[in-house]
Amino acid sequence: MKLILLILLNVTLMSAQPVFAVASIKPSNNLAGVEGGCHGIDTNRSPVPLGRCVITEGRLSHMISIAWHVSTKNVKSEPDWIARGSDRFNLEAKAEDPKTATEQQLIQMLQALLIERFKLKFHFEEVQESGYALVVAKNAPKLKESTAERMNFAGRPSGGKPVAMTLQKVSMFWLAEFFSDYGPGPTADKTGVTGDYDFTLNWDDTAGPSLFNALEEQLGLKLVAQKVTRSVFVVDSAEKPMPN
């Protein structure tokens, strides 16, 4: 009797898990570069339409990065096509009610979609390596608490050019993850600062100020070299999806 009740409970939980009303994953021959994300009612991912996840020209590693909030550098896989090579895909998926779906709900549905369509099996591993801790400098952080309804981000670093970033509703955890991808190396949030903030950050590693100096002068934060622990997404197996 207990076994039957457990089975019924698992079936109920699975059926309660929200899924996309419509979802498509198709191979792409364009190598222009990955773009996209999920646009919920609590975030702004323009030009992705509200209530949708749209990823163009993405390898599976790119899609994993978006779905599980991990850097592509932290995706480990044996099949070469997952993180390298020319196998890219266009994904578009729409929630049952785009006007009520949050980003977290869309992300959960995206995870389920990738597991189903790519026959994805995986686990996480913790590794320690040289990196940086994001900490508060000597003075109080120069941060303005956000009043924005959604997260907005403009000014992604590109090819060693001067950077002018404008951010709204961003947490220190998000900023540390950002520096893991676009900064000097793996970064962990050790600020102890909670909440979401609006700020600008400008730096030029060639002409100055450097990222390290700009962080302290403009935001009252520092990057301190130390050992950090990062979580690695390990792909155990995956298959290329059938076009639909």
Secondary structure, DSSP 8 states (H G I E B T S, - for coil): -HHHHHHHHHHHHHHHS---SEEEEEEE---S--EEEEE-TTS--TTS-TTEEEEEEE-HHHHHHHHHT--GGGEEESSGGGTSSS-EEEEEEE-SSTTT--HHHHHHHHHHHHHHHTT-EEEEEEEEEEEEEEEE-SS----EE---SS-EEE----TT--EEEEEEEE-HHHHHHHHHHHSSS-EEE-S---S-EEEEEEE-TTTS--HHHHIIIIISEEEEEEEEEEEEEEEEE-------
